[in-house]
């Protein structure tokens, strides 16, 4: 069955079953249309769940290998992220992202 839209208000028609027959009903204006075929699927059962592949790391912070203590949670490893330069007269923007909580700290020249 294809998606159908209401002729009056242009919203999506929802499938409903009344007295063994299938109808398409608009929630906004109440327009009701007879469904073309009676093979309306209202629910679908998933036959199998996807399995996780072997060889993937269970650690969420795979790239957190730089030794740096997080100011927020105290975790001792961080991921180094180089954002590059935005203008030619700037230094590179380097961030240290905590491997546990995700808190990012800026590293580099401090301007006061």
N, C-alpha and C positions, 0 to 999 in steps of 0.2 A: 504494500500500500504506500502510496506517495503522500508527502505532506500537502495539506490543503490549507488555504487561508480564507478567512471570512470575507464575503463580498461587501459587507457594510463597513466594518471597521478595520479590515486588513490585518487582524491578529491570527495567530496560529490556532487551528481547530484541534480540539483534544478528543481522543476516542473515548466513547462511553458505550456501555452495553445495557440495554433496557429490554426486558421481556424476551431475551434470547436473540435480539437483533442488535446490530452494531450501528452506532450513530456517531457523527462528528459534531461536537457542540462547541460554540464560542463562549468563552468565559465572560467577555465584556458585554455583548449585546444579546446573548442567548439564542442565536441562530442555530438551528439544528438541521443537519443534512444526513440523508441515508448513505451509509458506506456502500461503495460499489460491490465489494466482495465480502464474504463472511469470514475470510481468513485473516482476521485482525489479530495481531500479536500484541498482547498487553504486557506480558512479562516474559522474560527470557532467562533461562537458567544457564549459568556458566558451568560447562562440563568439567573443566580442569583449571586449576590455578597455575599461572606461570611459575616455573621453578627458577631459582637463582642459579646462575651459571657458576661452575667451579673456577677458581683462579682469581676471582675478584676479591679485593681487600675488604675486610669488614671494618677497618679503621676509617672513619670519616675524614680525617685530616691526613691524607696520603702525602701531600706536598709540604706539610709542616715539619721541616727538618732542621731549620735554623734555630740555634740555641738562643732563646730570648725569653725572659720571664714576663708574663702578661701582668699589666698593672691592675687589671680588673679581677681575674680569677687566680692568678699565680701559676698557671700552666707554663711549663718550661720550654715548649717548642712553638715556633711560629712559621708561617709561610711568607716568603719574601715576594712582594708584588711590585714590579717596576711599571709605573704608569707612563713613563716617558716624559717628554717636555711638551708644553703647550705653546710656548713662545721661545724664540731663539736665545733670549737673554736669561732664561730661567734654568735652574738646576732640575735634575730629574726628580720626579715625585716618587719616593719609595715608601711603601707601606709594609708594616709587619702585621700580619693577620694571625691572631691566636688560633691554634689548632683545636682548642676545646670550645671556647665560647664565641669565637668569630670577631672579637673586638680588634679594631684596626688602630695602629699607632703610626704616626707619620715620622719618618726618619730623614734627617738631612739638616740643612742649614736653617737655623731659627732666626726669624726676622722679628726685631722688637720695635 
